[in-house]
Amino acid sequence: MPKMKTHRGAAKRFKVTKSGKVKRAKAYKSHILTKKSPKRKRNLRKAAMMPKAEERRIRKVLPYA
């Protein structure tokens, strides 16, 4: 059986924590930032965890993470 390839796009977007949860960055932080409040922008910096249902899909494309 050949080695599975990691989906490189997913590898750049998601990290698997030591406890096995999938960590992701929040959206809406790239442009049109002038109308967003400083508090909102600050909260978008923080990482978020993927929901369990989505986590299974991400795990498939990150076989060795």
PDB file of N, CA, C and O in Angstrom:
ATOM      1  N   MET A   1       0.855  -1.196   0.000  1.00  0.00           N
ATOM      2  CA  MET A   1       0.000   0.000   0.000  1.00  0.00           C
ATOM      3  C   MET A   1       0.888   1.243   0.000  1.00  0.00           C
ATOM      4  O   MET A   1       1.731   1.382   0.887  1.00  0.00           O
ATOM      5  N   PRO A   2       0.727   2.152  -0.968  1.00  0.00           N
ATOM      6  CA  PRO A   2       1.553   3.365  -0.983  1.00  0.00           C
ATOM      7  C   PRO A   2       1.148   4.330   0.131  1.00  0.00           C
ATOM      8  O   PRO A   2       0.061   4.250   0.704  1.00  0.00           O
ATOM      9  N   LYS A   3       2.075   5.243   0.408  1.00  0.00           N
ATOM     10  CA  LYS A   3       1.785   6.245   1.422  1.00  0.00           C
ATOM     11  C   LYS A   3       0.679   7.171   0.928  1.00  0.00           C
ATOM     12  O   LYS A   3       0.578   7.440  -0.269  1.00  0.00           O
ATOM     13  N   MET A   4      -0.145   7.655   1.848  1.00  0.00           N
ATOM     14  CA  MET A   4      -1.194   8.608   1.488  1.00  0.00           C
ATOM     15  C   MET A   4      -0.582   9.993   1.391  1.00  0.00           C
ATOM     16  O   MET A   4       0.327  10.338   2.146  1.00  0.00           O
ATOM     17  N   LYS A   5      -1.085  10.776   0.464  1.00  0.00           N
ATOM     18  CA  LYS A   5      -0.590  12.146   0.339  1.00  0.00           C
ATOM     19  C   LYS A   5      -1.429  13.079   1.204  1.00  0.00           C
ATOM     20  O   LYS A   5      -2.649  12.944   1.295  1.00  0.00           O
ATOM     21  N   THR A   6      -0.747  14.020   1.831  1.00  0.00           N
ATOM     22  CA  THR A   6      -1.412  15.058   2.617  1.00  0.00           C
ATOM     23  C   THR A   6      -1.928  16.114   1.661  1.00  0.00           C
ATOM     24  O   THR A   6      -1.224  16.507   0.730  1.00  0.00           O
ATOM     25  N   HIS A   7      -3.145  16.574   1.879  1.00  0.00           N
ATOM     26  CA  HIS A   7      -3.713  17.665   1.083  1.00  0.00           C
ATOM     27  C   HIS A   7      -3.005  18.946   1.516  1.00  0.00           C
ATOM     28  O   HIS A   7      -3.212  19.423   2.632  1.00  0.00           O
ATOM     29  N   ARG A   8      -2.171  19.504   0.638  1.00  0.00           N
ATOM     30  CA  ARG A   8      -1.309  20.619   1.034  1.00  0.00           C
ATOM     31  C   ARG A   8      -2.092  21.878   1.395  1.00  0.00           C
ATOM     32  O   ARG A   8      -1.676  22.640   2.267  1.00  0.00           O
ATOM     33  N   GLY A   9      -3.223  22.096   0.729  1.00  0.00           N
ATOM     34  CA  GLY A   9      -4.058  23.259   1.062  1.00  0.00           C
ATOM     35  C   GLY A   9      -4.599  23.147   2.472  1.00  0.00           C
ATOM     36  O   GLY A   9      -4.636  24.131   3.210  1.00  0.00           O
ATOM     37  N   ALA A  10      -5.021  21.939   2.849  1.00  0.00           N
ATOM     38  CA  ALA A  10      -5.545  21.704   4.200  1.00  0.00           C
ATOM     39  C   ALA A  10      -4.429  21.802   5.234  1.00  0.00           C
ATOM     40  O   ALA A  10      -4.644  22.305   6.337  1.00  0.00           O
ATOM     41  N   ALA A  11      -3.253  21.328   4.885  1.00  0.00           N
ATOM     42  CA  ALA A  11      -2.122  21.344   5.813  1.00  0.00           C
ATOM     43  C   ALA A  11      -1.744  22.775   6.192  1.00  0.00           C
ATOM     44  O   ALA A  11      -1.300  23.033   7.311  1.00  0.00           O
ATOM     45  N   LYS A  12      -1.923  23.705   5.247  1.00  0.00           N
ATOM     46  CA  LYS A  12      -1.593  25.108   5.514  1.00  0.00           C
ATOM     47  C   LYS A  12      -2.671  25.794   6.351  1.00  0.00           C
ATOM     48  O   LYS A  12      -2.397  26.802   7.002  1.00  0.00           O
ATOM     49  N   ARG A  13      -3.879  25.264   6.341  1.00  0.00           N
ATOM     50  CA  ARG A  13      -5.000  25.917   7.023  1.00  0.00           C
ATOM     51  C   ARG A  13      -5.329  25.338   8.394  1.00  0.00           C
ATOM     52  O   ARG A  13      -5.871  26.042   9.246  1.00  0.00           O
ATOM     53  N   PHE A  14      -5.010  24.073   8.616  1.00  0.00           N
ATOM     54  CA  PHE A  14      -5.413  23.397   9.852  1.00  0.00           C
ATOM     55  C   PHE A  14      -4.226  22.782  10.556  1.00  0.00           C
ATOM     56  O   PHE A  14      -3.274  22.328   9.922  1.00  0.00           O
ATOM     57  N   LYS A  15      -4.296  22.771  11.892  1.00  0.00           N
ATOM     58  CA  LYS A  15      -3.287  22.098  12.714  1.00  0.00           C
ATOM     59  C   LYS A  15      -4.037  21.184  13.674  1.00  0.00           C
ATOM     60  O   LYS A  15      -5.129  21.515  14.135  1.00  0.00           O
ATOM     61  N   VAL A  16      -3.442  20.034  13.970  1.00  0.00           N
ATOM     62  CA  VAL A  16      -4.050  19.123  14.929  1.00  0.00           C
ATOM     63  C   VAL A  16      -3.330  19.305  16.256  1.00  0.00           C
ATOM     64  O   VAL A  16      -2.103  19.227  16.313  1.00  0.00           O
ATOM     65  N   THR A  17      -4.084  19.547  17.323  1.00  0.00           N
ATOM     66  CA  THR A  17      -3.497  19.767  18.647  1.00  0.00           C
ATOM     67  C   THR A  17      -3.093  18.427  19.257  1.00  0.00           C
ATOM     68  O   THR A  17      -3.429  17.364  18.734  1.00  0.00           O
ATOM     69  N   LYS A  18      -2.379  18.495  20.351  1.00  0.00           N
ATOM     70  CA  LYS A  18      -1.908  17.288  21.017  1.00  0.00           C
ATOM     71  C   LYS A  18      -3.072  16.421  21.502  1.00  0.00           C
ATOM     72  O   LYS A  18      -2.982  15.194  21.508  1.00  0.00           O
ATOM     73  N   SER A  19      -4.164  17.074  21.907  1.00  0.00           N
ATOM     74  CA  SER A  19      -5.336  16.323  22.372  1.00  0.00           C
ATOM     75  C   SER A  19      -6.173  15.789  21.209  1.00  0.00           C
ATOM     76  O   SER A  19      -7.141  15.059  21.420  1.00  0.00           O
ATOM     77  N   GLY A  20      -5.792  16.158  19.967  1.00  0.00           N
ATOM     78  CA  GLY A  20      -6.480  15.607  18.802  1.00  0.00           C
ATOM     79  C   GLY A  20      -7.546  16.487  18.183  1.00  0.00           C
ATOM     80  O   GLY A  20      -8.205  16.086  17.224  1.00  0.00           O
ATOM     81  N   LYS A  21      -7.724  17.691  18.727  1.00  0.00           N
ATOM     82  CA  LYS A  21      -8.709  18.609  18.145  1.00  0.00           C
ATOM     83  C   LYS A  21      -8.079  19.305  16.942  1.00  0.00           C
ATOM     84  O   LYS A  21      -6.857  19.424  16.851  1.00  0.00           O
ATOM     85  N   VAL A  22      -8.933  19.765  16.015  1.00  0.00           N
ATOM     86  CA  VAL A  22      -8.435  20.466  14.828  1.00  0.00           C
ATOM     87  C   VAL A  22      -8.615  21.968  15.028  1.00  0.00           C
ATOM     88  O   VAL A  22      -9.714  22.455  15.291  1.00  0.00           O
ATOM     89  N   LYS A  23      -7.501  22.683  14.894  1.00  0.00           N
ATOM     90  CA  LYS A  23      -7.476  24.125  15.112  1.00  0.00           C
ATOM     91  C   LYS A  23      -7.493  24.829  13.757  1.00  0.00           C
ATOM     92  O   LYS A  23      -6.875  24.360  12.801  1.00  0.00           O
ATOM     93  N   ARG A  24      -8.201  25.954  13.678  1.00  0.00           N
ATOM     94  CA  ARG A  24      -8.269  26.715  12.431  1.00  0.00           C
ATOM     95  C   ARG A  24      -8.235  28.212  12.735  1.00  0.00           C
ATOM     96  O   ARG A  24      -8.457  28.633  13.871  1.00  0.00           O
ATOM     97  N   ALA A  25      -7.957  28.997  11.718  1.00  0.00           N
ATOM     98  CA  ALA A  25      -8.000  30.464  11.853  1.00  0.00           C
ATOM     99  C   ALA A  25      -9.409  30.935  11.532  1.00  0.00           C
ATOM    100  O   ALA A  25     -10.148  30.262  10.813  1.00  0.00           O
ATOM    101  N   LYS A  26      -9.772  32.080  12.062  1.00  0.00           N
ATOM    102  CA  LYS A  26     -11.105  32.628  11.789  1.00  0.00           C
ATOM    103  C   LYS A  26     -11.105  33.374  10.460  1.00  0.00           C
ATOM    104  O   LYS A  26     -10.069  33.874  10.020  1.00  0.00           O
ATOM    105  N   ALA A  27     -12.264  33.445   9.829  1.00  0.00           N
ATOM    106  CA  ALA A  27     -12.415  34.128   8.542  1.00  0.00           C
ATOM    107  C   ALA A  27     -12.709  35.608   8.759  1.00  0.00           C
ATOM    108  O   ALA A  27     -12.862  36.058   9.895  1.00  0.00           O
ATOM    109  N   TYR A  28     -12.787  36.362   7.666  1.00  0.00           N
ATOM    110  CA  TYR A  28     -13.153  37.785   7.648  1.00  0.00           C
ATOM    111  C   TYR A  28     -12.085  38.699   8.239  1.00  0.00           C
ATOM    112  O   TYR A  28     -12.421  39.730   8.820  1.00  0.00           O
ATOM    113  N   LYS A  29     -10.812  38.349   8.107  1.00  0.00           N
ATOM    114  CA  LYS A  29      -9.751  39.183   8.663  1.00  0.00           C
ATOM    115  C   LYS A  29      -8.791  39.669   7.574  1.00  0.00           C
ATOM    116  O   LYS A  29      -7.747  40.240   7.891  1.00  0.00           O
ATOM    117  N   SER A  30      -9.126  39.452   6.291  1.00  0.00           N
ATOM    118  CA  SER A  30      -8.151  39.749   5.243  1.00  0.00           C
ATOM    119  C   SER A  30      -8.292  41.139   4.625  1.00  0.00           C
ATOM    120  O   SER A  30      -7.275  41.768   4.331  1.00  0.00           O
ATOM    121  N   HIS A  31      -9.496  41.639   4.420  1.00  0.00           N
ATOM    122  CA  HIS A  31      -9.653  42.955   3.794  1.00  0.00           C
ATOM    123  C   HIS A  31     -10.964  43.594   4.240  1.00  0.00           C
ATOM    124  O   HIS A  31     -11.767  42.976   4.939  1.00  0.00           O
ATOM    125  N   ILE A  32     -11.165  44.843   3.822  1.00  0.00           N
ATOM    126  CA  ILE A  32     -12.307  45.674   4.263  1.00  0.00           C
ATOM    127  C   ILE A  32     -12.340  45.715   5.799  1.00  0.00           C
ATOM    128  O   ILE A  32     -13.349  45.400   6.430  1.00  0.00           O
ATOM    129  N   LEU A  33     -11.205  46.114   6.370  1.00  0.00           N
ATOM    130  CA  LEU A  33     -11.086  46.114   7.825  1.00  0.00           C
ATOM    131  C   LEU A  33     -11.495  47.444   8.448  1.00  0.00           C
ATOM    132  O   LEU A  33     -11.641  47.536   9.667  1.00  0.00           O
ATOM    133  N   THR A  34     -11.680  48.469   7.629  1.00  0.00           N
ATOM    134  CA  THR A  34     -11.972  49.796   8.177  1.00  0.00           C
ATOM    135  C   THR A  34     -13.329  49.851   8.864  1.00  0.00           C
ATOM    136  O   THR A  34     -13.494  50.562   9.856  1.00  0.00           O
ATOM    137  N   LYS A  35     -14.292  49.116   8.350  1.00  0.00           N
ATOM    138  CA  LYS A  35     -15.636  49.155   8.952  1.00  0.00           C
ATOM    139  C   LYS A  35     -15.806  48.194  10.127  1.00  0.00           C
ATOM    140  O   LYS A  35     -16.841  48.198  10.794  1.00  0.00           O
ATOM    141  N   LYS A  36     -14.797  47.382  10.374  1.00  0.00           N
ATOM    142  CA  LYS A  36     -14.866  46.441  11.497  1.00  0.00           C
ATOM    143  C   LYS A  36     -14.255  47.089  12.737  1.00  0.00           C
ATOM    144  O   LYS A  36     -13.232  47.769  12.661  1.00  0.00           O
ATOM    145  N   SER A  37     -14.893  46.867  13.864  1.00  0.00           N
ATOM    146  CA  SER A  37     -14.424  47.496  15.099  1.00  0.00           C
ATOM    147  C   SER A  37     -13.126  46.839  15.570  1.00  0.00           C
ATOM    148  O   SER A  37     -12.867  45.682  15.241  1.00  0.00           O
ATOM    149  N   PRO A  38     -12.306  47.571  16.340  1.00  0.00           N
ATOM    150  CA  PRO A  38     -11.065  47.001  16.854  1.00  0.00           C
ATOM    151  C   PRO A  38     -11.308  45.735  17.684  1.00  0.00           C
ATOM    152  O   PRO A  38     -10.519  44.791  17.636  1.00  0.00           O
ATOM    153  N   LYS A  39     -12.398  45.725  18.438  1.00  0.00           N
ATOM    154  CA  LYS A  39     -12.713  44.556  19.263  1.00  0.00           C
ATOM    155  C   LYS A  39     -12.976  43.328  18.387  1.00  0.00           C
ATOM    156  O   LYS A  39     -12.515  42.223  18.672  1.00  0.00           O
ATOM    157  N   ARG A  40     -13.733  43.564  17.311  1.00  0.00           N
ATOM    158  CA  ARG A  40     -14.060  42.467  16.391  1.00  0.00           C
ATOM    159  C   ARG A  40     -12.794  41.928  15.717  1.00  0.00           C
ATOM    160  O   ARG A  40     -12.612  40.717  15.593  1.00  0.00           O
ATOM    161  N   LYS A  41     -11.926  42.842  15.284  1.00  0.00           N
ATOM    162  CA  LYS A  41     -10.672  42.436  14.632  1.00  0.00           C
ATOM    163  C   LYS A  41      -9.758  41.693  15.596  1.00  0.00           C
ATOM    164  O   LYS A  41      -9.087  40.733  15.217  1.00  0.00           O
ATOM    165  N   ARG A  42      -9.739  42.142  16.830  1.00  0.00           N
ATOM    166  CA  ARG A  42      -8.917  41.501  17.860  1.00  0.00           C
ATOM    167  C   ARG A  42      -9.384  40.070  18.108  1.00  0.00           C
ATOM    168  O   ARG A  42      -8.571  39.156  18.248  1.00  0.00           O
ATOM    169  N   ASN A  43     -10.708  39.886  18.160  1.00  0.00           N
ATOM    170  CA  ASN A  43     -11.257  38.550  18.384  1.00  0.00           C
ATOM    171  C   ASN A  43     -11.042  37.623  17.195  1.00  0.00           C
ATOM    172  O   ASN A  43     -10.997  36.404  17.362  1.00  0.00           O
ATOM    173  N   LEU A  44     -10.909  38.181  16.005  1.00  0.00           N
ATOM    174  CA  LEU A  44     -10.653  37.367  14.813  1.00  0.00           C
ATOM    175  C   LEU A  44      -9.226  36.823  14.778  1.00  0.00           C
ATOM    176  O   LEU A  44      -8.936  35.889  14.031  1.00  0.00           O
ATOM    177  N   ARG A  45      -8.337  37.402  15.583  1.00  0.00           N
ATOM    178  CA  ARG A  45      -6.956  36.910  15.649  1.00  0.00           C
ATOM    179  C   ARG A  45      -6.871  35.543  16.317  1.00  0.00           C
ATOM    180  O   ARG A  45      -6.006  34.732  15.986  1.00  0.00           O
ATOM    181  N   LYS A  46      -7.767  35.299  17.250  1.00  0.00           N
ATOM    182  CA  LYS A  46      -7.720  34.063  18.034  1.00  0.00           C
ATOM    183  C   LYS A  46      -8.062  32.855  17.171  1.00  0.00           C
ATOM    184  O   LYS A  46      -8.862  32.947  16.240  1.00  0.00           O
ATOM    185  N   ALA A  47      -7.453  31.738  17.490  1.00  0.00           N
ATOM    186  CA  ALA A  47      -7.736  30.496  16.766  1.00  0.00           C
ATOM    187  C   ALA A  47      -9.074  29.930  17.227  1.00  0.00           C
ATOM    188  O   ALA A  47      -9.540  30.213  18.331  1.00  0.00           O
ATOM    189  N   ALA A  48      -9.677  29.131  16.366  1.00  0.00           N
ATOM    190  CA  ALA A  48     -10.947  28.484  16.696  1.00  0.00           C
ATOM    191  C   ALA A  48     -10.784  26.986  16.473  1.00  0.00           C
ATOM    192  O   ALA A  48      -9.890  26.550  15.748  1.00  0.00           O
ATOM    193  N   MET A  49     -11.655  26.202  17.103  1.00  0.00           N
ATOM    194  CA  MET A  49     -11.634  24.755  16.924  1.00  0.00           C
ATOM    195  C   MET A  49     -12.714  24.355  15.930  1.00  0.00           C
ATOM    196  O   MET A  49     -13.769  24.986  15.859  1.00  0.00           O
ATOM    197  N   MET A  50     -12.450  23.320  15.174  1.00  0.00           N
ATOM    198  CA  MET A  50     -13.429  22.818  14.207  1.00  0.00           C
ATOM    199  C   MET A  50     -14.496  22.019  14.947  1.00  0.00           C
ATOM    200  O   MET A  50     -14.190  21.342  15.928  1.00  0.00           O
ATOM    201  N   PRO A  51     -15.751  22.091  14.486  1.00  0.00           N
ATOM    202  CA  PRO A  51     -16.789  21.242  15.071  1.00  0.00           C
ATOM    203  C   PRO A  51     -16.497  19.764  14.772  1.00  0.00           C
ATOM    204  O   PRO A  51     -15.813  19.446  13.799  1.00  0.00           O
ATOM    205  N   LYS A  52     -17.015  18.878  15.606  1.00  0.00           N
ATOM    206  CA  LYS A  52     -16.757  17.437  15.464  1.00  0.00           C
ATOM    207  C   LYS A  52     -17.105  16.913  14.076  1.00  0.00           C
ATOM    208  O   LYS A  52     -16.362  16.108  13.514  1.00  0.00           O
ATOM    209  N   ALA A  53     -18.224  17.360  13.519  1.00  0.00           N
ATOM    210  CA  ALA A  53     -18.671  16.867  12.212  1.00  0.00           C
ATOM    211  C   ALA A  53     -17.660  17.217  11.115  1.00  0.00           C
ATOM    212  O   ALA A  53     -17.379  16.400  10.238  1.00  0.00           O
ATOM    213  N   GLU A  54     -17.118  18.436  11.173  1.00  0.00           N
ATOM    214  CA  GLU A  54     -16.149  18.868  10.164  1.00  0.00           C
ATOM    215  C   GLU A  54     -14.788  18.238  10.408  1.00  0.00           C
ATOM    216  O   GLU A  54     -14.027  17.996   9.471  1.00  0.00           O
ATOM    217  N   GLU A  55     -14.488  17.975  11.670  1.00  0.00           N
ATOM    218  CA  GLU A  55     -13.199  17.425  12.065  1.00  0.00           C
ATOM    219  C   GLU A  55     -12.903  16.123  11.327  1.00  0.00           C
ATOM    220  O   GLU A  55     -11.770  15.883  10.909  1.00  0.00           O
ATOM    221  N   ARG A  56     -13.910  15.297  11.172  1.00  0.00           N
ATOM    222  CA  ARG A  56     -13.723  14.009  10.500  1.00  0.00           C
ATOM    223  C   ARG A  56     -13.269  14.194   9.055  1.00  0.00           C
ATOM    224  O   ARG A  56     -12.422  13.445   8.567  1.00  0.00           O
ATOM    225  N   ARG A  57     -13.830  15.188   8.373  1.00  0.00           N
ATOM    226  CA  ARG A  57     -13.436  15.458   6.982  1.00  0.00           C
ATOM    227  C   ARG A  57     -11.995  15.938   6.907  1.00  0.00           C
ATOM    228  O   ARG A  57     -11.250  15.536   6.013  1.00  0.00           O
ATOM    229  N   ILE A  58     -11.601  16.790   7.833  1.00  0.00           N
ATOM    230  CA  ILE A  58     -10.246  17.331   7.834  1.00  0.00           C
ATOM    231  C   ILE A  58      -9.235  16.230   8.120  1.00  0.00           C
ATOM    232  O   ILE A  58      -8.168  16.191   7.508  1.00  0.00           O
ATOM    233  N   ARG A  59      -9.565  15.335   9.045  1.00  0.00           N
ATOM    234  CA  ARG A  59      -8.669  14.228   9.385  1.00  0.00           C
ATOM    235  C   ARG A  59      -8.339  13.354   8.178  1.00  0.00           C
ATOM    236  O   ARG A  59      -7.224  12.848   8.058  1.00  0.00           O
ATOM    237  N   LYS A  60      -9.308  13.182   7.289  1.00  0.00           N
ATOM    238  CA  LYS A  60      -9.100  12.357   6.093  1.00  0.00           C
ATOM    239  C   LYS A  60      -8.028  12.941   5.180  1.00  0.00           C
ATOM    240  O   LYS A  60      -7.238  12.202   4.593  1.00  0.00           O
ATOM    241  N   VAL A  61      -8.001  14.267   5.062  1.00  0.00           N
ATOM    242  CA  VAL A  61      -7.026  14.897   4.158  1.00  0.00           C
ATOM    243  C   VAL A  61      -5.702  15.185   4.845  1.00  0.00           C
ATOM    244  O   VAL A  61      -4.733  15.563   4.185  1.00  0.00           O
ATOM    245  N   LEU A  62      -5.645  15.011   6.177  1.00  0.00           N
ATOM    246  CA  LEU A  62      -4.383  15.150   6.929  1.00  0.00           C
ATOM    247  C   LEU A  62      -4.054  13.803   7.592  1.00  0.00           C
ATOM    248  O   LEU A  62      -4.177  13.676   8.810  1.00  0.00           O
ATOM    249  N   PRO A  63      -3.645  12.813   6.820  1.00  0.00           N
ATOM    250  CA  PRO A  63      -3.493  11.469   7.373  1.00  0.00           C
ATOM    251  C   PRO A  63      -2.400  11.330   8.425  1.00  0.00           C
ATOM    252  O   PRO A  63      -2.505  10.471   9.300  1.00  0.00           O
ATOM    253  N   TYR A  64      -1.350  12.155   8.364  1.00  0.00           N
ATOM    254  CA  TYR A  64      -0.240  11.988   9.311  1.00  0.00           C
ATOM    255  C   TYR A  64      -0.157  13.093  10.331  1.00  0.00           C
ATOM    256  O   TYR A  64       0.870  13.228  10.997  1.00  0.00           O
ATOM    257  N   ALA A  65      -1.205  13.896  10.484  1.00  0.00           N
ATOM    258  CA  ALA A  65      -1.190  15.000  11.447  1.00  0.00           C
ATOM    259  C   ALA A  65      -1.648  14.541  12.815  1.00  0.00           C
ATOM    260  O   ALA A  65      -1.697  15.341  13.750  1.00  0.00           O
TER     261      ALA A  65
END
